[in-house]
Amino acid sequence: MTEETVYRAKLAEQLEMYKEMKEIMQELVKTKGGSLSEEERNLLSVAYKNVVGQRRSAWRLVCSIEGKISDDWKSPIVKEMRETIEKELNDLCHEIIDLLEKHMLPPQDEFAEVDMSDAATVEKVEGAVFFYKMKGDYFRYLVEVSRGDKRDEMSEQAKAAYKWAEKVAQNLKPTHPIRLGLALNFSVYHYEIAGNPQDACELARKAFDDAIAELDSASEDTYKDSTLILQLLRDNLSLWTAENDQEEQDDK
């Protein structure tokens, strides 16, 4: 049954039917709980990333349009559309967070001491980091469309999920794609959400340097994914450093 479900999800992905893919993976999660394979984890991630990503792009575009309107009669129409998109985004993000909390996230005290020589334990650690990072990501997306106290609350939730994932990720090698992906997204949180460019750069630079130092010993299976994330970390560092330098020049 699981094999058929996974095939349905992969077919939906191939057909770019992400809403259907999301629904298929929802049912799989509810059936299997936290025991998803690496392939199944990635399918769940892809499904929600695409459905939510489309709404995030639409939200950014409608906000841009809203800011440029010159005809007063158009404003309420665009505002209504923005609010519709925000509600859909909120519903989708809370849907995946609820799914994670009910079925996927392991107890935090489960990883106080772990034996990384055991393959089953390694898989559990990878899953824990993957899903807590995912929780952080979707709270981060909620921050983008939240305001006031609600925004602060969502930001703290994202930070807490990322920080716990970061703690458990120390059990993984610095070159591990899941650990690097967490560093990438947590540094983006620091820069774009928390407004802490120094923390963002320090986190990204440390993850980059630690991984580069051990890249020669990286697994062949993960080398491509690791180098791709390293490139994204380096790109962000270059961009953030340039922006900070420009701000310092402007302040003089």
Beta strands, then each sheet from edge to edge (+ up, - down):
end
